[in-house]
Each structure stands twice: as structure tokens, then as C-alpha cells.
Amino acid sequence: MNPDCFALTVEEYLAEKDVLFYLEDAVTQFLEHKDEYVQFGVARYLAEYFDSVCRGNHVLFREFSYIKATPHNRRSFMRIFWKCFRQIGKNGDLLAAVEYSSLLQLLCPDFPADVVHSAARIVLMDDAMDCLMSFADFLYAFQIQFYYEEFIEHISAVYQDLLSGKSPNTVIVPTSTSVDQHPQQCNSEGELQEGVEASVFSDCLEALCERYKHNYPPTSAIKEILGRMERVSLYGFLMVLARHEGINEDIGSLPGKAALLIDPEMDQELERLVAQVSVSPTSSSNAAAHRDPAKKASPRKSLHHRKRIEMESDGSTEETDSSEN
């Protein structure tokens, strides 16, 4: 346990760990599905719910508003995405942004495409948005875009002010309109060719971080990156952030690039499943069908079982198979 947590007051700890958010969601889920959970009892249901939160699998098949609600949820979702589809990277497959969007929607049906396109723009920069991307490049860019989404909106506004010649002493909080117009503004010829002065941009970001209340990359990493440049473009800066090992470690959801495609436990599980299917696929499926009625359902399994069936029924499984092949 982090010893720093003992320095916090009760209110500060509850706020930092989003305990009340999870407690409210647990109660909401229980009331919405109480017919399924009443047989387990409230105490066991809450134990199962918070165990799922600690393990990080609580975000699977949940709505996007829930997934992005807390930093822990965002980290958990990125880790699940990596674990589910890392085989794409292992096979060396290249996919377009629309295909990565389809994969994300298998885990979160209402995951917005614009978040995927923003991540793809970090990788592709001035290239066409329908270009193919490796799994590793997209994954680390997606991590930066999704985990630091609000901070990126702020630095985009700062960058646009500097690019247009406004005073670097004024930091503008972006409105939804300015964020929507951001991609078109950043593709201007001057931005791609010249960018802004890195030292001035660094000073503005340092001032922003001093009063910023949400997640942002370590200021030491930002200074290190911009200290090596004379001029910088927005997406060039974001791409370096995405590839920075220190920032990746600070987020804590993905392994380093050297270990990105290595997961011995998952490999062993896949080998075991393949062996079972190859030996006797018919008997295995029949045996599973006979075993299922005897199993006791858990609250966590019941919570997602219905959503998994709905996703499979609309053809999502076929899309996964085609993407991975």
C-alpha cells in the first residue's frame, strides 16, 4: 500500500480513489438487476463488485461514460484492450483507424470514433487518415489521447494561440467549439512546416500544469522532450509523449514496448484452449454445455453476461475474427 495515502484526510482519500463513484455505481447496478443479485445477498454482491474494480475487469462491456469516468477505469480499459488484441501486433498486422474503432466497440459498444481518430492523427500526423498503423503505434498513441484527453484539449488551445501569434502569457481553456475545430486548424501548412518555438511552448505548459487539476504527464518529461527541440508541432509533440517510456510507466496500464507482445500467462491459456478444441471440439462443447447448468453464477458474471450475448448476436464476433486474421 502506498504510504502517502495515510497523509490524506478521509475526504481526500475518498475523492482521490473515487470510492463514492464506485459505491454509487454498485448500488445503481444492484437496483437495476436486483432480481439477478438478490440470491447472493448485498454483502457478497459488493465484495464481488469491488474485487472486479481492483482487478480491472469491471469496465468490460460497460458504457463509455463509465469507462472514462475515472483514471483507474481508463487504465483498466486500455489494459483490457491490449490483452484482448495484442495478437494483432504479434502477427504484424496493420489496421486502419476504422478497424481499431471496431475492435474498441467490441469491448465498449458506444466507444466514440472521434477518440480513435484523434489517436490515429497522432500516429499519422500529416498522412491520410485511412493509412494503416501497427498495433504498437496505435496503442501508445491511444493511451496518451484517452488517458490525458482533457489535458490534450488544453494544450491544443495553448498551441493554437501560439501559432496564431497571441501572447504566450494567456492560457485559454478550450470550449467544445474550439476543440471540434482543432483538427482542421492543426493541419495548416504553417503548423506542419514550422510549428512553434519549443521553449515558449514549454513555459506555457509548465504554467498550465501548475494550476491544472486533472491528470497530466510528468512535468519533468515534458521539459525533457521540449528541451531537445528548437521548434515543435502539436502532433510531433504528442507522438514523442506517446513513445516516452517514463510517461508510459507513470500511467501504469501498458508494459514497455519491448514487452508489449509478451504475455506468458495469456499464451499458455491460448495454447490450452487450442489443444482442447483440436482434440475434441464436439465433445468439449457438449461437456461445457452439460457443466454450465451446474455452475453457480456470480454477480460479476451476471452483470456482463447479457451484454456479451447481445454483442455476439449482432455479428461482433465475426468482425473480431476478420480483424485478427
Rosetta silent file (secondary structure, phi, psi, omega in degrees, C-alpha in Angstrom):
SEQUENCE: MNPDCFALTVEEYLAEKDVLFYLEDAVTQFLEHKDEYVQFGVARYLAEYFDSVCRGNHVLFREFSYIKATPHNRRSFMRIFWKCFRQIGKNGDLLAAVEYSSLLQLLCPDFPADVVHSAARIVLMDDAMDCLMSFADFLYAFQIQFYYEEFIEHISAVYQDLLSGKSPNTVIVPTSTSVDQHPQQCNSEGELQEGVEASVFSDCLEALCERYKHNYPPTSAIKEILGRMERVSLYGFLMVLARHEGINEDIGSLPGKAALLIDPEMDQELERLVAQVSVSPTSSSNAAAHRDPAKKASPRKSLHHRKRIEMESDGSTEETDSSEN
SCORE:     score description
SCORE:     0.000 S_00000001
   1 L     0.000  141.255  179.657    0.000    0.000    0.000 S_00000001
   2 L   -67.995  120.341 -178.348    1.203    3.488   -0.821 S_00000001
   3 H   -64.634  -20.222 -179.142    2.296    5.118    2.481 S_00000001
   4 H   -65.422  -22.405 -177.559    1.260    8.525    1.131 S_00000001
   5 H   -65.672  -24.075 -179.645   -2.398    7.537    1.499 S_00000001
   6 H   -75.686  -13.280  178.210   -2.057    7.804    5.295 S_00000001
   7 H   -85.174   -7.283 -178.111   -1.228   11.502    4.934 S_00000001
   8 L   -90.965  151.618  171.102   -4.649   12.181    3.408 S_00000001
   9 L   -75.585  169.211  179.276   -7.809   13.032    5.268 S_00000001
  10 H   -58.510  -45.313 -178.256  -10.809   10.722    4.899 S_00000001
  11 H   -64.411  -40.923  179.752  -12.458   13.124    2.442 S_00000001
  12 H   -66.060  -39.385  179.576   -9.271   13.495    0.381 S_00000001
  13 H   -65.838  -44.976  179.750   -8.764    9.743    0.197 S_00000001
  14 H   -61.515  -37.926 -179.833  -12.357    9.082   -0.887 S_00000001
  15 H   -72.022  -42.882 -177.155  -12.062   11.751   -3.572 S_00000001
  16 H   -65.812  -37.487 -178.032   -8.651   10.631   -4.855 S_00000001
  17 L   -94.077    2.325  178.243   -9.679    6.981   -5.146 S_00000001
  18 L    55.239   36.928 -176.792  -13.198    7.767   -6.448 S_00000001
  19 H   -62.849  -43.158 -178.091  -14.678    5.492   -3.776 S_00000001
  20 H   -66.383  -33.866  176.574  -18.036    7.234   -3.721 S_00000001
  21 H   -61.239  -47.277 -178.708  -18.301    6.977   -7.511 S_00000001
  22 H   -68.900  -36.482  178.461  -17.837    3.205   -7.403 S_00000001
  23 H   -64.678  -41.970  178.283  -20.157    2.813   -4.436 S_00000001
  24 H   -63.693  -42.261  179.430  -22.885    4.755   -6.243 S_00000001
  25 H   -65.774  -39.822  179.287  -22.420    2.662   -9.387 S_00000001
  26 H   -60.472  -43.411  179.550  -22.512   -0.563   -7.372 S_00000001
  27 H   -66.312  -41.992  179.266  -25.816    0.423   -5.788 S_00000001
  28 H   -61.029  -45.846  179.097  -27.227    1.501   -9.165 S_00000001
  29 H   -62.644  -39.383  179.919  -26.230   -1.785  -10.782 S_00000001
  30 H   -64.077  -44.023 -178.280  -27.719   -3.738   -7.892 S_00000001
  31 H   -68.704  -35.322 -179.699  -31.053   -1.928   -8.091 S_00000001
  32 H   -71.206  -28.846 -176.784  -31.244   -2.290  -11.880 S_00000001
  33 L  -125.724   35.224 -172.917  -30.567   -6.039  -11.727 S_00000001
  34 H   -63.590  -27.587  178.018  -31.764   -6.884   -8.219 S_00000001
  35 H   -64.221  -31.120  179.088  -33.719   -9.897   -9.436 S_00000001
  36 H   -80.565  -33.934 -170.712  -30.429  -11.455  -10.541 S_00000001
  37 H   -97.489  -14.690 -173.287  -28.396  -10.436   -7.497 S_00000001
  38 L   -61.848  -28.448 -179.360  -30.850  -10.829   -4.619 S_00000001
  39 L   -69.089  -21.465 -178.498  -29.976  -14.513   -4.277 S_00000001
  40 L   -88.531  -24.622 -175.968  -26.353  -13.617   -3.481 S_00000001
  41 L    90.429  150.466 -176.033  -27.032  -11.014   -0.831 S_00000001
  42 H   -63.369  -43.138 -176.209  -25.842   -7.414   -0.725 S_00000001
  43 H   -61.080  -46.152 -179.528  -22.576   -8.159    1.106 S_00000001
  44 H   -67.933  -38.556  178.798  -21.423  -10.759   -1.403 S_00000001
  45 H   -60.361  -47.384 -179.948  -22.515   -8.614   -4.333 S_00000001
  46 H   -63.803  -38.372  177.430  -20.493   -5.616   -3.082 S_00000001
  47 H   -61.513  -43.828  179.032  -17.482   -7.852   -2.426 S_00000001
  48 H   -65.507  -40.894 -178.448  -17.680   -9.188   -5.984 S_00000001
  49 H   -62.653  -50.706 -176.044  -18.138   -5.712   -7.439 S_00000001
  50 H   -73.667  -25.691  171.448  -15.140   -4.154   -5.690 S_00000001
  51 H   -65.269  -40.202  176.950  -12.999   -7.207   -6.383 S_00000001
  52 H   -63.341  -39.843  177.719  -13.797   -6.673  -10.057 S_00000001
  53 H   -62.844  -44.230 -179.878  -12.808   -2.997   -9.721 S_00000001
  54 H   -64.110  -37.673 -179.602   -9.490   -3.932   -8.117 S_00000001
  55 H   -76.561  -21.056  177.478   -8.751   -6.490  -10.826 S_00000001
  56 L    90.298    6.204  179.174   -9.615   -4.000  -13.574 S_00000001
  57 L   -97.671   10.677 -178.364  -12.177   -6.123  -15.440 S_00000001
  58 L   -73.827  -16.572 -176.538  -15.132   -4.046  -14.238 S_00000001
  59 L   -89.237   -7.457 -175.714  -15.065   -1.869  -17.384 S_00000001
  60 L   -64.889  123.898  179.065  -15.655   -4.728  -19.821 S_00000001
  61 L    67.073   14.656  175.799  -18.811   -4.100  -21.912 S_00000001
  62 L   -85.948  166.087 -179.298  -19.700   -1.027  -19.863 S_00000001
  63 L   -71.786  156.996 -174.700  -20.868    2.258  -21.394 S_00000001
  64 H   -62.455  -38.131 -179.759  -18.305    4.851  -22.475 S_00000001
  65 H   -59.204  -33.508  177.415  -19.367    7.386  -19.845 S_00000001
  66 H   -74.994  -41.613 -176.228  -18.437    4.845  -17.164 S_00000001
  67 H   -62.618  -38.087 -177.044  -15.157    3.842  -18.784 S_00000001
  68 L   -92.993    3.686 -171.769  -13.844    7.395  -18.949 S_00000001
  69 L   -69.606  -31.582 -177.958  -15.234    8.471  -15.565 S_00000001
  70 L  -135.396  155.835  175.764  -12.072    7.781  -13.512 S_00000001
  71 H   -58.593  -38.402  179.332   -8.330    7.403  -14.212 S_00000001
  72 H   -63.344  -40.642  177.782   -8.469    3.828  -12.906 S_00000001
  73 H   -62.817  -41.199 -179.715  -11.253    2.985  -15.355 S_00000001
  74 H   -65.618  -44.094  178.103   -9.263    4.417  -18.249 S_00000001
  75 H   -62.025  -43.337 -178.595   -6.141    2.480  -17.283 S_00000001
  76 H   -62.534  -41.913 -178.636   -8.175   -0.703  -16.862 S_00000001
  77 H   -66.677  -41.342  179.223   -9.831   -0.346  -20.245 S_00000001
  78 H   -63.845  -37.836  179.646   -6.526    0.256  -22.047 S_00000001
  79 H   -68.257  -39.946  177.296   -5.033   -2.811  -20.400 S_00000001
  80 H   -63.952  -42.926  178.675   -8.012   -4.965  -21.397 S_00000001
  81 H   -59.064  -44.087  178.497   -7.771   -3.691  -24.982 S_00000001
  82 H   -61.876  -47.648 -177.234   -4.089   -4.600  -25.065 S_00000001
  83 H   -64.927  -37.556 -176.950   -4.657   -8.070  -23.637 S_00000001
  84 H   -71.554  -35.028 -169.757   -7.576   -8.841  -25.938 S_00000001
  85 H  -123.340   15.549 -179.836   -5.965   -7.781  -29.194 S_00000001
  86 H   -64.214  -20.730  178.976   -2.206   -7.950  -28.722 S_00000001
  87 H   -61.077  -26.237  176.245   -2.182  -10.920  -31.084 S_00000001
  88 H   -61.825  -44.958  177.298   -2.700   -8.390  -33.875 S_00000001
  89 H   -67.757  -37.105 -179.774    0.658   -6.868  -33.042 S_00000001
  90 H   -64.323  -34.574  178.612    2.233  -10.277  -32.629 S_00000001
  91 H   -80.615  -10.892 -179.374    1.118  -11.220  -36.136 S_00000001
  92 L    79.386   17.295 -178.482    2.448   -7.941  -37.532 S_00000001
  93 L   -71.733  145.189  174.553   -0.953   -6.913  -38.890 S_00000001
  94 E  -112.269  133.526 -177.405   -1.552   -3.291  -39.876 S_00000001
  95 E  -127.212  155.779  175.216   -5.033   -1.832  -39.439 S_00000001
  96 L   -86.081  167.934 -178.225   -6.797    1.413  -40.334 S_00000001
  97 H   -59.469  -39.257 -178.431   -8.404    3.717  -37.785 S_00000001
  98 H   -64.812  -30.782  178.998  -11.887    2.450  -38.610 S_00000001
  99 H   -75.116  -39.079  174.635  -10.783   -1.109  -37.852 S_00000001
 100 H   -64.415  -35.250  176.860   -9.294   -0.156  -34.490 S_00000001
 101 H   -62.339  -40.416  178.745  -12.566    1.644  -33.763 S_00000001
 102 H   -64.496  -38.899  178.559  -14.468   -1.595  -34.459 S_00000001
 103 H   -64.682  -43.052  178.875  -12.214   -3.513  -32.070 S_00000001
 104 H   -63.851  -35.208 -179.762  -12.755   -0.964  -29.307 S_00000001
 105 H   -74.125  -14.388  170.787  -16.501   -1.144  -29.833 S_00000001
 106 H   -69.559  -29.200  179.430  -16.390   -4.878  -29.211 S_00000001
 107 H   -93.846  -27.787  178.902  -15.352   -4.034  -25.646 S_00000001
 108 L  -142.415   97.952 -171.497  -17.431   -0.848  -25.337 S_00000001
 109 L   -54.961  -30.166 -178.744  -20.319   -0.732  -27.832 S_00000001
 110 L  -104.464   24.944  179.350  -20.717    3.066  -27.703 S_00000001
 111 L   -64.836  124.759 -173.217  -16.999    3.915  -27.805 S_00000001
 112 L   -72.592  139.819 -179.220  -16.840    7.115  -29.908 S_00000001
 113 H   -69.088  -26.992 -176.617  -14.979    7.053  -33.202 S_00000001
 114 H   -66.983  -28.709  175.269  -13.619   10.586  -32.733 S_00000001
 115 H   -66.374  -40.567  178.307  -11.365    9.433  -29.877 S_00000001
 116 H   -65.450  -42.234 -179.612   -9.908    6.783  -32.195 S_00000001
 117 H   -65.449  -36.247  177.208   -9.428    9.320  -34.986 S_00000001
 118 H   -65.094  -40.382  177.164   -7.627   11.690  -32.611 S_00000001
 119 H   -66.125  -40.948  179.490   -5.273    8.875  -31.597 S_00000001
 120 H   -64.291  -34.685 -179.914   -4.724    7.946  -35.234 S_00000001
 121 H   -65.817  -30.780  176.400   -3.868   11.557  -36.068 S_00000001
 122 H   -63.693  -40.740 -179.064   -1.039   11.422  -33.525 S_00000001
 123 H   -73.432  -46.632 -170.862    0.450    8.453  -35.390 S_00000001
 124 H   -86.909  -25.159  179.288   -0.229    9.590  -38.944 S_00000001
 125 L    54.367 -105.804 -176.041    0.244   13.346  -38.446 S_00000001
 126 L   -94.238    5.641  178.077    0.057   14.785  -41.964 S_00000001
 127 L   -80.193  166.932  178.071   -0.657   11.448  -43.673 S_00000001
 128 L   -64.912  143.946 -175.053   -4.086   10.405  -44.899 S_00000001
 129 L   -72.576   -8.914  177.973   -6.322    9.149  -42.114 S_00000001
 130 L   -94.889    8.057  176.925   -7.020    5.904  -43.947 S_00000001
 131 L   -68.370  156.374 -178.546   -3.369    4.819  -43.757 S_00000001
 132 L   -86.310  149.927 -178.886   -2.583    1.609  -41.891 S_00000001
 133 E  -130.916  147.099  173.576   -0.981    1.590  -38.436 S_00000001
 134 E   -73.060  158.327 -179.271    0.843   -1.025  -36.411 S_00000001
 135 H   -62.349  -42.635 -177.611   -0.784   -2.191  -33.197 S_00000001
 136 H   -64.684  -45.591 -179.641    2.037   -0.807  -31.034 S_00000001
 137 H   -61.201  -45.561 -179.386    1.989    2.654  -32.635 S_00000001
 138 H   -66.664  -41.554 -174.525   -1.770    2.946  -32.311 S_00000001
 139 H   -61.370  -46.797 -178.173   -1.873    1.534  -28.779 S_00000001
 140 H   -71.000  -34.861  175.418    0.589    4.000  -27.267 S_00000001
 141 H   -67.333  -39.830  177.664   -0.981    6.946  -29.135 S_00000001
 142 H   -63.633  -38.155  179.152   -4.417    5.815  -27.973 S_00000001
 143 H   -60.533  -47.146  179.947   -3.151    5.623  -24.401 S_00000001
 144 H   -63.710  -46.519 -177.070   -1.964    9.250  -24.478 S_00000001
 145 H   -64.612  -43.578 -174.678   -5.115   10.502  -26.189 S_00000001
 146 H   -77.891  -43.346 -175.160   -7.554    8.618  -23.962 S_00000001
 147 H   -74.855  -36.357 -178.457   -5.830    8.954  -20.590 S_00000001
 148 L  -108.803   30.666 -172.037   -4.839   12.620  -20.990 S_00000001
 149 H   -54.218  -48.233 -177.238   -7.789   13.664  -23.173 S_00000001
 150 H   -67.371  -38.836  178.843   -8.718   16.789  -21.221 S_00000001
 151 H   -64.857  -39.969  178.859   -5.102   17.899  -20.877 S_00000001
 152 H   -63.433  -36.732  175.799   -4.554   17.490  -24.630 S_00000001
 153 H   -60.786  -40.522  179.808   -7.577   19.714  -25.266 S_00000001
 154 H   -68.419  -46.617 -178.406   -5.960   22.397  -23.115 S_00000001
 155 H   -69.628  -25.989  175.182   -2.508   22.200  -24.684 S_00000001
 156 H   -64.931  -40.850  178.098   -4.118   22.217  -28.138 S_00000001
 157 H   -65.835  -41.585  177.589   -5.719   25.553  -27.297 S_00000001
 158 H   -61.899  -44.196 -179.837   -2.403   26.895  -25.999 S_00000001
 159 H   -61.696  -43.003  179.851   -0.653   25.691  -29.144 S_00000001
 160 H   -63.773  -37.330  177.322   -3.228   27.346  -31.396 S_00000001
 161 H   -63.216  -44.379  179.042   -2.785   30.643  -29.540 S_00000001
 162 H   -65.515  -39.589 -178.505    0.978   30.494  -30.021 S_00000001
 163 H   -65.825  -32.899 -179.553    0.598   29.514  -33.653 S_00000001
 164 L   -86.914   -0.880  175.332   -1.683   32.467  -34.322 S_00000001
 165 L    91.780   10.219  178.810    0.769   34.873  -32.670 S_00000001
 166 L   -74.298  166.731 -177.863   -1.114   35.537  -29.443 S_00000001
 167 L   -65.781  132.167  178.362    0.657   36.252  -26.176 S_00000001
 168 L   -71.549   -8.310 -179.355    2.106   33.108  -24.522 S_00000001
 169 L   -79.475  -10.799 -178.109    1.202   34.539  -21.112 S_00000001
 170 L  -108.474  120.955  176.951   -2.503   33.791  -21.651 S_00000001
 171 L  -104.203  118.914 -177.192   -3.718   30.217  -21.356 S_00000001
 172 L   -98.500  127.739  173.862   -7.179   29.740  -22.826 S_00000001
 173 L   -77.501  122.373 -173.544   -9.396   26.913  -21.602 S_00000001
 174 L   -70.347  143.732  171.880  -10.854   25.430  -24.816 S_00000001
 175 L   -90.279  169.951  179.403  -14.577   25.366  -25.451 S_00000001
 176 H   -61.006  -32.614 -179.716  -16.279   22.438  -27.163 S_00000001
 177 H   -66.844  -44.488 -178.902  -16.381   24.518  -30.372 S_00000001
 178 H   -66.668  -33.521  177.797  -12.650   25.175  -30.381 S_00000001
 179 H   -68.281  -39.784  179.210  -11.944   21.508  -29.717 S_00000001
 180 H   -64.004  -33.064 -178.335  -14.186   20.464  -32.623 S_00000001
 181 H   -85.576   -7.605 -173.328  -12.340   22.819  -34.952 S_00000001
 182 H   -55.602  -46.865 -177.949   -8.947   21.726  -33.693 S_00000001
 183 H   -59.994  -40.635 -179.614   -8.085   19.068  -36.354 S_00000001
 184 H   -68.085  -37.385 -179.147   -8.692   21.464  -39.242 S_00000001
 185 H   -67.372  -36.867 -174.275   -6.660   24.209  -37.582 S_00000001
 186 H   -79.742   -7.759  179.010   -3.722   21.946  -36.874 S_00000001
 187 L   -96.271   12.902  178.416   -3.411   20.784  -40.449 S_00000001
 188 L   -66.558  154.955 -175.422   -2.458   24.209  -41.719 S_00000001
 189 H   -62.965  -40.044 -178.520    0.685   24.436  -43.825 S_00000001
 190 H   -64.062  -37.636 -179.432    2.499   26.690  -41.372 S_00000001
 191 H   -65.889  -41.806 -176.130    1.905   24.320  -38.463 S_00000001
 192 H   -70.535  -34.609 -174.455    3.208   21.304  -40.318 S_00000001
 193 H   -86.389  -35.971 -171.333    6.318   23.034  -41.618 S_00000001
 194 L  -119.700  -42.034 -175.497    7.368   25.208  -38.719 S_00000001
 195 L    72.064 -151.722  179.077    5.339   24.658  -35.553 S_00000001
 196 E  -124.925  168.207 -179.528    6.042   26.903  -32.566 S_00000001
 197 E   -69.135  124.974 -172.012    9.113   27.721  -30.512 S_00000001
 198 H   -63.662  -39.420 -177.355    9.672   24.790  -28.152 S_00000001
 199 H   -65.838  -39.383  178.459   10.968   26.853  -25.199 S_00000001
 200 H   -68.041  -42.461  177.901    7.931   29.144  -25.242 S_00000001
 201 H   -60.841  -40.506  179.077    5.593   26.169  -25.561 S_00000001
 202 H   -62.897  -43.402  179.022    7.358   24.518  -22.614 S_00000001
 203 H   -62.255  -40.558  179.645    6.913   27.611  -20.431 S_00000001
 204 H   -65.182  -41.759 -179.434    3.197   27.746  -21.256 S_00000001
 205 H   -69.105  -35.536  177.174    2.703   24.067  -20.435 S_00000001
 206 H   -63.248  -42.233  177.817    4.585   24.437  -17.167 S_00000001
 207 H   -65.440  -36.907  178.346    2.284   27.302  -16.167 S_00000001
 208 H   -65.302  -43.549 -178.112   -0.729   25.220  -17.190 S_00000001
 209 H   -64.278  -31.285 -177.902    0.378   22.221  -15.113 S_00000001
 210 H   -62.662  -29.299 -178.722    0.812   24.361  -12.020 S_00000001
 211 L  -119.342   12.075 -179.205   -2.921   25.039  -11.848 S_00000001
 212 L   -86.612  134.082 -172.799   -4.279   22.007  -13.683 S_00000001
 213 L  -100.618   -7.721 -178.027   -6.429   19.731  -11.504 S_00000001
 214 L  -104.917 -171.131 -178.905   -6.709   16.660  -13.730 S_00000001
 215 L   -70.466  140.003  173.120   -4.207   14.107  -14.992 S_00000001
 216 L  -151.484  156.022 -178.769   -1.239   15.332  -16.990 S_00000001
 217 L   -62.458  156.174  177.825    2.159   13.857  -17.930 S_00000001
 218 L   -55.734  133.563 -178.774    5.061   14.450  -15.518 S_00000001
 219 H   -62.883  -29.305  178.214    6.403   17.967  -15.996 S_00000001
 220 H   -63.650  -37.599  178.417    9.935   16.593  -15.938 S_00000001
 221 H   -69.642  -39.556  178.686    9.151   14.512  -19.032 S_00000001
 222 H   -62.662  -45.174  179.278    7.571   17.489  -20.795 S_00000001
 223 H   -64.827  -39.290  179.556   10.634   19.653  -20.107 S_00000001
 224 H   -61.861  -43.874 -177.925   12.960   16.854  -21.210 S_00000001
 225 H   -66.961  -51.054 -176.027   11.142   16.427  -24.518 S_00000001
 226 H   -73.362  -22.096  178.714   10.806   20.105  -25.381 S_00000001
 227 H   -69.608  -18.236  179.762   14.330   20.852  -24.148 S_00000001
 228 L   -91.845   -1.478 -174.855   15.737   18.809  -27.029 S_00000001
 229 L  -119.498  153.301  171.948   13.843   20.771  -29.689 S_00000001
 230 L   -94.588  -45.068  175.882   14.007   24.241  -31.155 S_00000001
 231 E  -132.071  153.450 -175.064   10.564   24.168  -32.761 S_00000001
 232 E  -146.186  141.473  171.745    7.772   21.671  -32.332 S_00000001
 233 L   -94.642  160.553 -177.726    4.443   20.822  -33.940 S_00000001
 234 H   -61.292  -51.745 -175.937    1.498   19.714  -31.826 S_00000001
 235 H   -73.969  -26.385  172.259    1.257   16.183  -33.185 S_00000001
 236 H   -64.123  -40.742  177.764    5.017   15.819  -33.242 S_00000001
 237 H   -65.536  -44.466 -179.578    4.999   16.618  -29.524 S_00000001
 238 H   -65.055  -34.641  178.883    2.134   14.196  -28.833 S_00000001
 239 H   -66.487  -38.773  177.523    3.897   11.423  -30.753 S_00000001
 240 H   -67.238  -39.196  175.343    7.001   11.843  -28.588 S_00000001
 241 H   -58.551  -43.519 -177.508    4.802   11.773  -25.485 S_00000001
 242 H   -63.233  -32.643 -176.238    3.245    8.536  -26.701 S_00000001
 243 H   -92.513   -1.861 -175.139    6.656    6.894  -27.168 S_00000001
 244 L   -77.325  119.284 -177.313    8.148    8.131  -23.886 S_00000001
 245 H   -63.919  -36.961 -179.409    8.880    5.174  -21.601 S_00000001
 246 H   -64.498  -40.651  178.453    8.752    7.286  -18.457 S_00000001
 247 H   -67.613  -39.936  177.495    5.266    8.566  -19.224 S_00000001
 248 H   -60.828  -42.196  178.389    4.120    5.042  -20.036 S_00000001
 249 H   -66.468  -36.120 -179.266    5.427    3.839  -16.663 S_00000001
 250 H   -66.369  -37.609  176.870    3.740    6.756  -14.905 S_00000001
 251 H   -68.204  -48.090  171.905    0.349    5.806  -16.388 S_00000001
 252 L    83.564   17.324 -179.625    0.937    2.180  -15.449 S_00000001
 253 L  -102.263  -27.080 -176.073   -1.519    0.399  -17.752 S_00000001
 254 L  -120.680  150.091  173.976    0.756   -0.946  -20.506 S_00000001
 255 L   -74.529  171.015  174.699    4.149   -2.657  -20.482 S_00000001
 256 L   -65.848  165.086 -174.723    7.135   -1.162  -22.247 S_00000001
 257 H   -61.110  -32.841 -179.452    7.449   -1.625  -25.980 S_00000001
 258 H   -65.294  -29.380 -177.756    9.970   -4.454  -25.567 S_00000001
 259 H  -107.752    9.681 -173.033    7.459   -6.473  -23.548 S_00000001
 260 L   -61.961  -36.585 -175.787    4.297   -5.321  -25.316 S_00000001
 261 L  -100.156   10.269 -178.572    3.746   -8.567  -27.203 S_00000001
 262 L  -107.545  121.367  177.088    4.919  -10.850  -24.396 S_00000001
 263 L  -152.123   83.777 -174.917    2.315  -12.341  -22.069 S_00000001
 264 H   -55.866  -40.740 -178.892    3.271  -15.892  -20.982 S_00000001
 265 H   -62.391  -43.605  179.195    0.083  -16.450  -18.984 S_00000001
 266 H   -66.519  -39.632  178.676   -2.100  -15.497  -21.927 S_00000001
 267 H   -61.688  -42.702  179.506   -0.015  -17.639  -24.305 S_00000001
 268 H   -64.869  -39.840  179.138   -0.399  -20.653  -22.042 S_00000001
 269 H   -65.420  -41.831  178.292   -4.140  -20.125  -21.770 S_00000001
 270 H   -64.179  -42.313  178.372   -4.487  -19.825  -25.549 S_00000001
 271 H   -62.413  -38.360  179.144   -2.418  -22.965  -26.078 S_00000001
 272 H   -65.423  -43.536  179.420   -4.598  -24.818  -23.591 S_00000001
 273 H   -66.295  -41.144  178.277   -7.795  -23.719  -25.315 S_00000001
 274 H   -63.174  -40.329  179.471   -6.451  -24.572  -28.762 S_00000001
 275 H   -63.681  -40.543  178.610   -5.399  -28.001  -27.525 S_00000001
 276 H   -63.176  -43.734 -178.634   -8.868  -28.656  -26.129 S_00000001
 277 H   -68.382  -41.280 -177.002  -10.563  -27.669  -29.358 S_00000001
 278 H   -69.112  -29.856 -179.538   -8.158  -29.606  -31.580 S_00000001
 279 H   -73.245  -51.392 -177.440   -8.545  -32.815  -29.558 S_00000001
 280 L  -157.373   82.260 -177.361  -12.321  -32.949  -29.482 S_00000001
 281 H   -62.933  -36.976 -178.257  -14.213  -29.795  -30.384 S_00000001
 282 H   -70.448  -47.148 -178.314  -17.610  -31.506  -30.345 S_00000001
 283 H   -67.744  -34.166  179.301  -17.171  -33.310  -27.070 S_00000001
 284 H   -64.839  -42.269 -179.248  -15.645  -30.230  -25.462 S_00000001
 285 H   -68.224  -37.870  178.319  -18.610  -28.090  -26.421 S_00000001
 286 H   -66.398  -41.319  179.523  -21.047  -30.752  -25.252 S_00000001
 287 H   -63.078  -40.047  178.842  -19.208  -31.161  -21.979 S_00000001
 288 H   -64.164  -38.041  179.820  -19.259  -27.430  -21.444 S_00000001
 289 H   -65.161  -36.073  179.142  -22.983  -27.377  -22.140 S_00000001
 290 H   -74.075  -29.872 -177.589  -23.571  -30.087  -19.531 S_00000001
 291 H   -77.986  -30.956 -172.447  -21.381  -28.356  -16.968 S_00000001
 292 H   -57.046  -45.055 -178.600  -22.926  -24.908  -17.294 S_00000001
 293 H   -61.968  -25.154 -177.007  -26.234  -25.646  -15.527 S_00000001
 294 H   -82.409  -14.873 -177.681  -24.375  -26.981  -12.512 S_00000001
 295 L   -77.459  148.697  173.970  -22.297  -23.854  -12.111 S_00000001
 296 L   -92.387  128.241 -179.749  -23.311  -21.123   -9.713 S_00000001
 297 L   -75.293  147.304  175.806  -23.437  -17.741  -11.368 S_00000001
 298 L  -103.076  157.367  178.186  -21.576  -14.895   -9.754 S_00000001
 299 H   -58.233  -37.998 -177.668  -22.864  -11.324   -9.612 S_00000001
 300 H   -68.028  -39.544  179.274  -19.995  -10.149  -11.768 S_00000001
 301 H   -67.056  -41.213 -179.415  -20.643  -12.750  -14.435 S_00000001
 302 H   -64.144  -33.053 -176.290  -24.349  -11.995  -14.470 S_00000001
 303 H   -61.737  -36.759 -174.515  -23.653   -8.308  -14.839 S_00000001
 304 H  -107.973  -10.008 -173.160  -21.926   -8.729  -18.203 S_00000001
 305 H   -62.422  -43.985 -178.072  -23.372  -11.991  -19.482 S_00000001
 306 H   -64.398  -39.859 -179.218  -26.423  -10.394  -21.078 S_00000001
 307 H   -68.136  -34.983  178.317  -24.350   -7.706  -22.802 S_00000001
 308 H   -64.681  -40.325  179.026  -21.921  -10.296  -24.151 S_00000001
 309 H   -63.631  -42.122 -179.626  -24.788  -12.241  -25.712 S_00000001
 310 H   -63.056  -38.586 -179.515  -26.161   -9.084  -27.330 S_00000001
 311 H   -68.586  -39.014  179.763  -22.776   -8.259  -28.835 S_00000001
 312 H   -68.843  -33.231 -176.494  -22.330  -11.739  -30.229 S_00000001
 313 H   -71.833  -21.549 -178.886  -25.807  -11.732  -31.698 S_00000001
 314 L   -96.175   13.285  172.640  -25.166   -8.607  -33.779 S_00000001
 315 L    93.996    9.519 -177.188  -22.164  -10.080  -35.562 S_00000001
 316 H   -64.514  -33.603 -178.034  -19.373   -8.589  -33.462 S_00000001
 317 H   -62.889  -40.152 -179.752  -17.582  -11.951  -33.161 S_00000001
 318 H   -64.297  -36.473  179.857  -17.281  -12.246  -36.921 S_00000001
 319 H   -66.731  -37.319  177.444  -15.760   -8.788  -37.078 S_00000001
 320 H   -63.451  -45.234 -178.227  -13.133   -9.708  -34.492 S_00000001
 321 H   -61.483  -40.990 -178.855  -12.192  -12.828  -36.388 S_00000001
 322 H   -69.237  -33.901  179.883  -11.780  -10.939  -39.624 S_00000001
 323 H   -70.688  -39.651 -176.345   -9.700   -8.218  -37.991 S_00000001
 324 H   -75.263  -25.672  179.091   -7.365  -10.650  -36.274 S_00000001
 325 L   -83.261    0.000    0.000   -6.865  -12.727  -39.389 S_00000001
